[in-house]
Amino acid sequence: MRLRSTRCVSQRCVGSFSPKNRERALHGAMGAAPVAAHGAAVRIEFEAVAHALRRGTRATVQELALIKRERTFPFIEVATPVHLWHGARDRNAPIAFARRLARELPDATLHVSDSSGHDVGVDRSGEVMSVLASYVT
């Protein structure tokens, strides 16, 4: 599959695929999904990435710059309980980052899913929603 734009650095940049090639790539990704139920989630994520990158990668680069810059407040000042979910198989974000963040936040709970990767929010959505619901009065 060839890319139509040189703004993308890899074939995973689906924003510049033609609609026909994007649909073909989506079907391939859905076929590789380990559980049939993940097919809908794969489609949603795939379309979201395609939409986000349709005008290039500038916003993604800006987001990475924001993530990497110095914090403007100390985490010790965060008074709200924070729950962090992390997939032990995540190849995009090392678990060491989540552990460090959990240590630095005064009231943080780290939930690690040994069977999840970067899509831990999909894999553990029931658990996430239960925790969120426990805060609703």
C-alpha positions in Angstrom: 0.0 0.0 0.0 1.5 3.4 -1.0 1.0 6.6 0.9 -0.4 9.6 -1.0 1.4 12.1 1.3 5.0 12.5 2.4 3.9 14.1 5.7 3.4 10.6 7.1 6.5 8.7 8.3 5.0 5.2 8.2 2.3 3.2 6.6 0.4 3.3 9.9 -0.4 7.0 9.1 -3.9 6.2 7.8 -5.0 9.8 7.4 -3.6 10.0 4.0 -4.9 6.7 2.6 -7.5 6.9 -0.1 -10.9 5.8 1.1 -10.5 2.5 -0.7 -7.1 1.8 0.7 -8.2 2.9 4.2 -11.1 0.5 4.1 -8.7 -2.3 3.0 -6.3 -1.5 5.8 -9.1 -1.4 8.3 -10.4 -4.9 7.3 -6.8 -6.2 7.7 -6.6 -4.7 11.2 -10.0 -6.0 12.1 -9.1 -9.5 10.9 -6.0 -9.4 13.1 -8.0 -8.4 16.2 -7.7 -11.2 18.8 -11.4 -11.1 19.7 -14.3 -10.5 17.4 -15.8 -8.1 19.9 -12.8 -5.8 19.4 -13.8 -5.3 15.7 -16.1 -2.4 16.5 -13.5 -0.8 18.8 -10.8 -1.3 16.1 -13.1 0.5 13.5 -13.7 3.4 15.9 -10.0 3.8 16.7 -9.0 3.5 13.1 -11.5 6.1 11.9 -10.5 8.4 14.7 -6.8 8.2 13.8 -7.7 8.7 10.1 -9.8 11.8 10.9 -7.2 13.2 13.3 -4.4 12.9 10.7 -6.3 14.0 7.6 -4.6 17.4 7.6 -1.2 16.2 8.6 0.7 15.4 11.8 1.2 18.9 13.2 -1.3 18.4 16.0 0.3 15.1 17.0 3.8 16.8 17.1 2.3 19.7 19.2 0.8 17.2 21.7 4.1 15.3 22.1 5.8 18.7 22.8 3.2 19.4 25.5 3.7 16.0 27.1 7.5 16.4 27.2 7.6 20.0 28.5 8.2 20.8 32.2 5.1 20.7 34.4 3.8 24.0 35.6 2.6 22.7 39.0 3.9 20.0 41.4 1.8 16.7 41.4 1.7 16.9 45.2 -0.9 19.7 44.7 -3.4 17.3 42.9 -6.0 16.7 45.6 -8.4 14.6 43.4 -8.1 10.8 43.5 -6.5 9.6 40.3 -6.9 6.1 38.8 -4.4 5.1 36.1 -4.8 2.0 33.9 -1.9 0.6 32.1 -1.5 -2.5 29.9 1.6 -4.5 30.8 2.0 -5.3 27.1 1.9 -1.7 26.0 4.8 -1.1 23.6 4.0 2.6 23.2 4.2 3.8 26.8 6.5 1.9 29.2 4.9 0.9 32.4 7.7 2.6 34.3 6.1 6.0 33.3 2.8 4.9 34.8 4.5 3.7 38.0 6.4 6.9 38.4 3.2 9.0 37.8 1.4 6.9 40.4 4.2 7.5 42.9 4.2 11.2 42.3 0.5 11.7 42.7 -0.6 11.9 46.3 -3.9 9.8 45.9 -3.3 7.6 42.8 -4.2 4.0 42.2 -2.5 2.2 39.4 -4.4 -0.6 37.7 -2.2 -2.9 35.6 -3.7 -5.3 33.1 -1.3 -8.1 32.4 -3.3 -9.1 29.3 -3.6 -5.6 27.7 -1.4 -3.4 25.5 -2.0 0.2 24.6 -5.7 -0.5 24.2 -6.2 -1.1 28.0 -9.2 1.3 28.0 -11.0 -1.0 25.6 -9.9 -4.2 27.3 -10.8 -3.0 30.8 -13.7 -0.7 29.9 -16.1 -2.3 32.4 -13.6 -1.9 35.2 -12.9 1.8 34.2 -16.7 2.5 34.1 -17.2 0.9 37.5 -14.6 3.0 39.1 -15.9 6.1 37.5 -19.5 5.3 38.6 -18.3 4.9 42.2 -17.5 8.6 42.2 -21.0 9.7 41.0 -23.3 10.8 43.8 
